[in-house]
Amino acid sequence: MNKDCIFCRIIDQEIPSQVIAEDNNVLVIKDINPQAPIHYLIIPKKHVVDIGALTVQDTHLASSLLLMAQKLSTFPGCDQFKLHSNNGPAAGQVVFHIHIHFLAGW
């Protein structure tokens, strides 16, 4: 964990959040600045800066992110959704801990 990372601090429960779902590899929280009626953040529990920093050993994390999106799609109003991830500052990444935005509910 990176103590300077807001997502690591949320995962460690140092910062409160509204938890939507969780498994051994990922945490899903409600976004505090929603861009859709349903806006969740799917965050791996392991600190990885961005998609480019994933390694072969992180294959389980990458699959866990998508499998969690699949699980969220079974929630009411979530069967049609968008997944969005910014990779790097030029692409709009603000928090440097990989995460996927799950947007639904239109």
C-alpha positions in Angstrom: 0.0 0.0 0.0 1.0 3.6 -0.6 0.2 5.8 2.3 0.2 8.9 0.0 -2.6 7.3 -2.2 -6.2 8.2 -1.4 -7.4 4.8 -2.7 -5.0 2.9 -0.6 -6.2 4.9 2.4 -9.8 4.1 1.5 -8.9 0.4 1.2 -7.2 0.5 4.6 -10.4 2.2 6.0 -8.5 5.3 7.0 -10.9 7.4 4.8 -14.6 6.6 4.9 -16.4 5.6 1.7 -19.6 4.0 0.6 -18.7 0.4 -0.2 -20.8 -1.2 -2.9 -19.1 -4.5 -3.3 -15.8 -6.2 -2.4 -13.9 -9.4 -2.9 -10.3 -10.5 -2.2 -8.8 -8.4 -5.0 -11.0 -5.4 -5.5 -13.1 -2.8 -3.7 -16.0 -1.0 -5.3 -17.1 2.4 -3.9 -19.6 5.0 -4.9 -17.9 7.9 -6.7 -18.2 11.2 -4.6 -18.5 13.2 -7.8 -20.9 11.1 -10.0 -20.9 11.6 -13.7 -23.9 9.2 -14.2 -27.0 8.2 -12.1 -24.9 5.2 -11.0 -21.2 5.8 -10.8 -18.9 3.4 -9.0 -15.1 3.0 -8.8 -13.7 -0.5 -9.2 -10.3 -0.4 -7.4 -7.8 -3.2 -7.0 -6.6 -3.6 -3.4 -3.0 -3.8 -4.6 -1.5 -0.5 -5.4 -0.7 -0.3 -9.1 -0.2 3.2 -10.6 -1.8 2.6 -14.0 -2.6 0.1 -16.7 1.0 0.4 -18.0 2.4 -0.7 -14.6 0.5 -4.0 -14.7 2.7 -7.1 -14.9 2.1 -10.7 -15.9 1.9 -11.4 -12.2 -1.0 -9.0 -12.0 -3.2 -10.9 -14.4 -5.5 -11.9 -11.6 -6.0 -8.2 -10.8 -6.9 -7.3 -14.4 -9.4 -10.1 -14.6 -10.8 -9.3 -11.2 -11.6 -5.7 -12.3 -13.6 -7.0 -15.3 -15.3 -9.8 -13.4 -16.4 -7.3 -10.7 -17.9 -5.1 -13.5 -19.8 -8.2 -14.6 -21.0 -8.7 -11.1 -22.1 -5.1 -10.8 -24.1 -5.5 -14.0 -26.5 -7.8 -12.2 -27.4 -5.0 -9.8 -30.7 -3.1 -10.4 -30.3 -0.5 -13.1 -26.8 -1.6 -14.0 -27.4 -4.1 -16.9 -26.3 -1.5 -19.5 -23.1 0.3 -18.5 -19.9 2.0 -19.6 -16.4 1.3 -18.3 -13.9 4.1 -18.3 -10.3 4.3 -17.2 -7.8 7.2 -17.6 -4.2 6.1 -18.0 -1.6 8.8 -17.3 -1.9 12.6 -16.6 -2.3 13.6 -20.3 -5.4 11.2 -20.5 -6.9 12.8 -17.4 -5.7 10.4 -14.6 -5.8 12.3 -11.3 -5.5 9.5 -8.8 -2.4 7.3 -9.6 -3.9 4.0 -8.5 -5.5 2.0 -11.3 -9.3 2.1 -11.2 -12.2 1.7 -13.5 -15.3 3.9 -13.5 -18.5 1.9 -13.8 -21.2 4.2 -15.2 -24.9 3.1 -15.5 -28.5 4.0 -14.8 -29.5 6.2 -17.7 
